[in-house]
Amino acid sequence: MRSILVLIALLWAQQGFSCTSNGSEGFLPKNDMRIPVGSKLASDMTEERFNAIIDKVESVYAPIVKGEGARLKFNRKWTDDTVNASAQQFWKIWVVNMFGGLARHPDVTADGFALVVCHELGHHLAGAPTNNFPMKWASNEGQSDYFASLKCLRKVFGEDDNMNIVANMTVDATAEKQCQASWSNQEDISLCVRAAMAGKSLATLLGRGAPISFDSPDVNVVDRTNDRHPAGQCRLDTYFQGSLCEMKHEDDVSSSDALVGTCNRSTGHTVGVRPLCWYKP
């Protein structure tokens, strides 16, 4: 009996968490930030909007996850003050935990929140590189960021009136210029800008006070791929490069080959590639 219980425990551990289920470790490293409902620190995010954003992503990705032989489950923790998000797998149930504290953070725009939902889906779907330890099923943090702007946000926002939405946004000039250089179609340019600005909102939070800018990419070069949380500027660079990559969102990634469906230096790309501040080709 004891051997059976040990086997079950090992199998459970193999499936388990890419982040802790209570959100103390997840999209952000462990932190003590708390933003309860009604807090003076909270943005204008409402529960209705929180759910509508998740609904929009779920409507696109639930069928995709079903096609992978699994079921997508969102835990919508609006009243939880945790400033984080996380993903889990329990056998064929792929879980995304979204916390109200993160949605209410003043640095996180509505599009930024959608990008976090995409990041957590990325742990399930973003492909290689995956975590070496302990959960090999999960795409690592940098790849989940890259997937969020390269594939997910494009799928989710693709049918929106992005030109009109961006026209009513305050847009970074450098981001707009580089999007115009990478894309020829105005709709694609607008979608690129929208994803880039969503990434900027998250990088401001992730930087925890450090300067973050499209004009000052992270110059660090890793000796080996970093599976953990890159620095805030590095993560902005990743979101931005994902938005600039010419690969279509319909081009699937691979769990075994990081070159598939992505922009890479080895295939002649100079724009849209994963930053060397976390990725070792």
ZIJOPE-V914720 format. One line per field, one symbol per residue. burial: + if it has 24 or more other ideal C-beta (glycine too) atoms within 12 Angstrom, else -. A space follows every 50 residues. Layout:
burial = ???
This chain:
burial = --------------+++++-+-+++++++-+-+-+------++-+----+ --++-+++-+++-++----+-+++++++-++++++++++----+++++++ +++++-+++++++++++++++++++++++++---+-++++++++++++++ +++++++----+---+--+-++--++-++--++----+++++++++++++ +++++++----+-+--++------+++++++++++++++++++++++-+- --+-+--++-++++------+++++++++--
